[in-house]
Amino acid sequence: MEENKRITKDMTIEEAMNVSPMVAPLLMSTGMHCVTCFAAQGETIEEAAMVHGYDVDDILNILNENLDK
């Protein structure tokens, strides 16, 4: 992961995956299979969370906590 780089709710799925290769499997593990969807190029983390009925803060916590490991 780029030093001090955090996943934010306004990043697209694609931008977040460019931060770390861990983003895709972490999103998949939460049930957000957006990484295989064409919408990933333009859909933000926040939009994807809303579509799937998840709290964006919960998703961001999962992503950022695991990226720190």
N, C-alpha and C positions, 0 to 999 in steps of 0.2 A: 504494500500500500504506500502511496506517496505520503511522505512525512506530513503529519497534521491534516491530511486530507480526510474530510468527513463526508458521509453520505447525507444529503439534505433532501427535504421533501420536494423541492423544486427541480431536482435533477431528473432527467429522463432515465428510464431503466437502462438504456444504452450507456449514458454517461456514467451511471453508477457502476455498471459492469466494467467500464474502463478504469475505474479506480482500483479494483481488485478482482481477480478471478474467483474469489470467494463469494461475491455477490450473487451470482447465478445459483449455486447450490443452496445458499441461505434463503433466497427468495422461494426456491422450489420447496424447501423444507417447511415453509410456512403455509404452503398451499397456493402461493402466487406463482403460477406457471407462465408469467408474463414474458419470461426470457425467450420463450419459443414463439411468441406472438409478434406479428408484424407491427403491432401498435407500440412495441417496446422502443422503437426509434423516436417516437414523439410523445409518448405518455410519461408523465412524471410519476415518481414514487407515490406522491399524494393521490393522484388520480387513480392509479392502479389499486392502492389500498381502499379507496372509496368504492370502486367498482366491485371489489371482492368482499366488501363489508368488514374491513380490518381498520383498526386504529393506526393511523400513520405513525404516531409516536412509538407504538409498540414495535412496528416494523423497523423504524429507524434505530431503536435501542438494540434490537437483535442484530441488525447489520453492523452498526458501529462498535458494539461490544465485541463481536466476533472478529471484526477486522483488526482490532487491537491486539489480538492473540498472536 
